[in-house]
């Protein structure tokens, strides 16, 4: 199934995509009140998703054309958002940074994550306000698993039943703010605080089974900005599995329905990586349309609007901006392509 949140003009509600139509999840489940998003479905009862799957073909529920409604983020306000860094191409700056040493040893050993802001989640087709404090806005093309049920101290081998399904996650990143504050060592913090996009819907794990192998998603990923291709990659070589991410997230802690477990940037899925690969990338500007297309899921599309912050004298900006990298040499680019090419596939 494809589970989503839509707004027909009367407020957000959970739905199931069937062809070009949306079936109302509240009606399918016989809920006495409106289920406002997919998290509401998960919290409706332990078997709600199975009941929903059964009801799609059995219950005569109201339906509306997808083209007639506004999509919202499938989880309007996740309880938590954990964002990882699971792809070596991104972690190593396409192998332009030190490939060995303490930093990469920790990366290889641990599914490292930080907590992002669950209060600034945007859905597909929503306008994302441009952060006024940055001069270097970036996107990050990521995948995300959505937690289906509560758990603590689960193991990697037991993690799949906790995965509802998968969606696309865009980790909008203010690179100048991130670079400035990261000198202190507390992580990206304000550089990742302005917005994240999630959507267009959640594709349940059973429907993604053809792409889900050994705990990772083997899916092609593309990014276009204003219709121009800036990324053409594949997520097949994720270093840590979703199960490992779930295990570490729940270790001595707790995950709950609607939590977002994001992978971090798929190789090639940020502006610096695009530039190194020779794409015509640059820092983002108001008015840009950013589209992320992932095989088996769909397309997450946002337009960057003007800054909503009207304060003129912003105190907490970065004193300098880092330059974009130079494109890789043809030999280095070929090595990256060979290293990241899916088995039996065309180099990314």
N, C-alpha and C positions, 0 to 999 in steps of 0.2 A: 504493500500500500504506500501511497504518498499522503502523508499527513501534513496539514497546513493550517495557518491562521489567516482568515480573510475578513474584510470589512465591506458588507454590502451597502453601507451608508448609515447603519444603525449602531455601529460599534463592532469591535472584534469578536469573532467566534471561530471555534475549531471546525475543521472540515476534512473531508477525504476527497482527493482528486480522482475522478473517474472519467477518463477520456478528456473532453474539453469542458466538463462540468464539475462542480463542487457539490458534494452531498453534505448536509449539515450534520455534524457529529452529535450535537445535543439531541436531535430528533432520532438519530440512529440508535442512541443509547437509552432513549426515553428519559433523559435528564429533566428534572423539574425546573432547573435554572440553566441559563446559558453557560456553556463551557467556553471560556473566553480565549483559550489557546490550547495547544497540544499538551502543555503542562497540566491544564485542567482535565484533559482526558486521562492522563496518567494517574492523577490524584482522585479520579472518580471511583476507582476500585482496582484491585489487584489484577483482574482479568479484563479490564476495560478494552485493551487493544484487541484481544481475541474476540470479545463480544462485538467490537466494531467491525472486525473482518467478517464475522458471520452475518452481521446485520446488513452489510452493503448489498448483498444479493437477496435479502429476505424482507427488509423493511422499506416501505414506500416513503422515503424521506424527501423533504424539499430539496430541490437542486437549483443552482444558478450557474450561468455560464462563467467560466474563469475570466473571460474577457470583460465581464461587466462589473467586477469587484476590484477592490484594492487589496493587494497582498500585504500582510504584515509579517514580522519575524515569526516563525513557527512557535518559538518560546518567547513571549513578550519580555519577560524579565526572569532570566534564569536564576536559580538560587546561587549558583557559582559558575564562573567561567575560568577553567584552567587551560592555559595555552602553553603548548610544549615546543620543543625545537628538535624534531625527530628526523630531519633530512640532512645528511652530511653535506650536500652541495651548498645549502644555505648556511649551516653551522660553520663551514670552513671558508665562506666567501668564494665558493667555486675553486677551492684548494689554492687560494692566493694567500691565506693565512697559514700559520704554523699547523702542520698536519699531525704533529705529535705533541707530547708534553702534557702538563696537568690539565689544561683546559679541555683538550679533546679526550683525555682519558676519562674525565668525569662525564663528559657528554656521551661517550660510548657505553659507560657503565650504568648511568641513571636516566630514566625518562624525566628530564628536567622540565619544570613548568613554573609559570608565575600566575598570579590571579589577576584577571582583567576586570573591567568595569561592567557589571551586569545591568547598570542603569542607563547605558547608552547603546542599546541594541536596535539596529535598523533592519527592516525587511527589504526584500527585492522590490525595486522600482521606487523605493522611498528616496527622497532627497536628503543627503547627508550634509549638514552645515560644515562649511570649511572652518577648521580651527584657526582663530585669529592670531594665535601666538606663534604659529609656525611659518617658516618660509620653505620647508622641505617636507611636504606631505607625500607619503608613500602608501601603497597598498601591500598586502601580503595575501597571496592565494593559498588557502588552507582547506583542509577537510576537518570535519568535526563529527564525533559520535555523541549521541544524546543518551543520557542515562534513563533507563526504563523503570528501575525500581531501586529501593533503598538497599544499601549494603555497607558493611564495614569489614575490613581485614579479609577481603576476597583475594583469591589467587589468580594469576594470569590464566591458568588452565580452566578456571571456572567463570571467566569474565563474560563470555558471549551472551548468556541469558540476561545480563545487565544492560546490554546494548539494544536500545530501541531501534536505532537506524542511523543513517548518515546524512549530512547536509554540507553545504559550502559555508566557509567562514572567511570573511575578509577582515583582517586585523589592520585597520587603518593606523598608520604609524607616523608620528611627527619626528623625523629623524634628527633634526637639530636639537630638539628638546631631549630626545632619548640619549643622544651622544653626550650632551652637556651634563645631564644629571647622572648618567651611568659612570662617570668618573669617580663617584663616591662609592659605588659598588652595591647599591641597593636594588638594582634592576631597572627596567624601562619606565615604571611608574607613570609620570605625567605624559611621557611620550606616547603612551598607549591608552590614554584616558578619555579621549574625545569621542570615539565611536568604534563600534564593531558592527559588521553586517552579517546576517545569518539567513540562509534560505536557498532557494525559494520555498522549499518544503523539506520534510524529513522523509527519506526513502527507507522503509523498514528493512531490517537486516536480511530477511528472507528474500526480498526482491533484489537486494544487492549481492546475493549469493554467487552469481556468475563472476563477480569481480573481487570477491572477498576470499583471499587465499592466505593461509598460514598467519592469520591475524592482521593482514594489511590489505589495503584496497589497490588493486591493479587497474587504475583508471587514468585515461588521458585528461590533461588539464590545460586549458587555454585561457589567456587573458587578452582582452582587446580594450583599447582606450580610444574613444571616438571612432570606433570601427576598425582601427589599425591593430594588427596582431603585435603584441608585446611579449607573449610567452606561449610556448608550445612544448609542454613537458608531460611527465607521467609520474604517478605517485607510487609506483611499484616497489621502489627501493627504500621505503621507510625503515629506519634502523630499529626503532622500538615498535613493538606491536601495540594495537589498541588494548589488548589484554594486559600488557605490561604497564601501560599508562593507567588503566583502571586499578591494577594492583597497588601501584604506588600512591595513587590518589586516595584510595580507601585505607591505606596502611595507617593504623592508629588514628583513624579519622572516619569520615562518613560521606558517602555520596547519596544523593536523593533524586527522585524523578525530575527531569528537566535540566539537570546539570549539563553543562557543555564541556566536553573533553576535546579540545582542538589539537591538531597535530603539529602546528608550526608550519612555516612556509615550505611548500613543495618546491623542489629544486627548480630554480629559474623564476620563481614566483614573486620577486620583488623588483623594484626599479633598477637597483644597482646590478642585479644579476641579469636583467634584460639588456642593460647597456653593455655589460661584458660580453654578451652573446651577439652583439651587433644590431639589436633592435633599436628603433628610433625613439627610445624612451627618454623621459625627462621628469622632473618633479611635477606633481599634479597641481592643477589650478582650478579655481571655481569655474563651473560650467562643463568640466570634463565628465564624460560618461564612461564608467569602468564596468566591464562585463567579465565575469568569471564563469567559464563553461567547464563542467566536469562530467565526464562520461558516466552514464547511468543515473545521474542526478538531475542535471538541467543547467540553467543559467541564472546566476545571481547578478543583478544589474542595479547600479546606483548612479545617480547624477550628483555631483558635488555642487551644493548651493553656495550662496554668499555666506560670509561669516555672520553668525547670529549674535556674537559678542560685539556690542557697539562701544565698549570702552576704548578710548583712544590711546591712553597712556598705559600700555600693559607693562607691568614691572617684571614679570617672570618669563622672559624670553631668553633664547640662547644668544650669547655674545658673538658667536661666529657660526658659520655653516661649513659642513664638510663638503668637499667637491665630489661629484660623481666619479666613479672609476673610469679608466680608459678601457676600450674594448680589448678583449684577449687577442693575442696573436693567433694566427691561423692554426699553428701547431698546438697551442694551449687549448684553443676552442675545440679542436678535434679530440684532444684527450678528454675533455669534459664530456663531449658527446659520447665517446666510447664508454666512459665510465658510468654514464647514466642511462644508456640505451636499454630499453626493456628487453628481456630475453626473447630473441627471435623477432624483435621489432625494429622500427626505424629509429636511429639516434635522435634523442630529444634536442 
